[in-house]
Amino acid sequence: MDLEFVGAGAGLIASFCWALASLFSTKVVMRLGTLRFSLFRVSFGALILAPIAISFGEVRTMGREMFLLIAASSIVGIVVGEVCLYAALRRLGPHLTLVLFSLNIPWTFVGEKVLSAQSIMPLEAAAVACSCVGLMVCVACRTHQSTEQPANGFRAGLAFGTIASVCHAVGLHLLAGALTTATDPLVASALRAGIAALVLGIVIGAVRGREVLSFRPIVSEKGIGRPFLLSAFLSSAAGLLFATTSVALASPAVAAASTSLSPLLVLPLLTLVRHEAISSGAYIGGGLSVGGLVALAALR
């Protein structure tokens, strides 16, 4: 149980890193576009993590099977998951997309029970439901609304959002399978970022042309470079490393719940930095979600 709480703590740190990164990324995303920003962000994360992993990580413990599991988790969880997430975002807007994405918590929990051939305990199911529903309430009750108008295609958006949540759960289980042995979370994080950057680069370059792969806007345009570096470091280096550590230490369901709380953790940041008024319902939902996480970790 102690490791479950340590893993949950690592997941919460990852969620906080992603929440903080979102404050710096708005202007950069508007300039680069969502998928191009994702490619540059994860590439920068790989450039940070790779030399650290080579210097301090246990690279020699990486076997072929572990490498394939990590590669699959990167492609499914990061590449396919992010593409579907942004496709849903364009069609549904941020609030409904986040509500759908929170379904990765019950997907991960059910997958964990199926893979381990364990029966579902009612108290665990209640804790998972509490965490998921609380997160949905938190997102739905936020008073700040996006000024972007979602595109047409509501049903397609629902499908993309659901697929994104399933991909996140599948990617987490694949990563958990790789981390059950002596595989170093630092090495796994660097590999996930590097593989995701490579696959995203190939896909985006093939669809939109090589010119979109240029880093020139980040270097040349004023007001872009610094927020990009901060956002990329927080999300694709620190956030990814803590999320991987959470998967290594905690059960998949606890890791999924703790790494999904960035919509909650961004609320006090929005109040402090942007002076946005947040409804009490959002904080009630956040408390419900955290209570579900604590209960789930305690039941392990």
Sequence and secondary structure as in RCSB ss.txt:
>XXXX:A:sequence
MDLEFVGAGAGLIASFCWALASLFSTKVVMRLGTLRFSLFRVSFGALILAPIAISFGEVRTMGREMFLLIAASSI
VGIVVGEVCLYAALRRLGPHLTLVLFSLNIPWTFVGEKVLSAQSIMPLEAAAVACSCVGLMVCVACRTHQSTEQP
ANGFRAGLAFGTIASVCHAVGLHLLAGALTTATDPLVASALRAGIAALVLGIVIGAVRGREVLSFRPIVSEKGIG
RPFLLSAFLSSAAGLLFATTSVALASPAVAAASTSLSPLLVLPLLTLVRHEAISSGAYIGGGLSVGGLVALAALR
>XXXX:A:secstr
 HHHHHHHHHHHHHHHHHHHHHHHHHHHHHHH HHHHHHHHHHHHHHHHHHHHHHHS GGG  HHHHHHHHHHII
IIIIIHHHHHHHHHHHH HHHHHHHHTTHHHHHHHHHHHHHT    HHHHHHHHHHHHHHHHHHHT S   S   
 S HHHHHHHHHHHHHHHHHHHHHHHHHTTSS  HHHHHHHHHHHHHHHHHHHHHHHH GGGG  HHHHHSTTTH
HHHHHHHIIIIIIIHHHHHHHHHHS HHHHHHHTT HHHHHHHHHHHHS     HHHHHHHHHHHHHHHHHHHT 
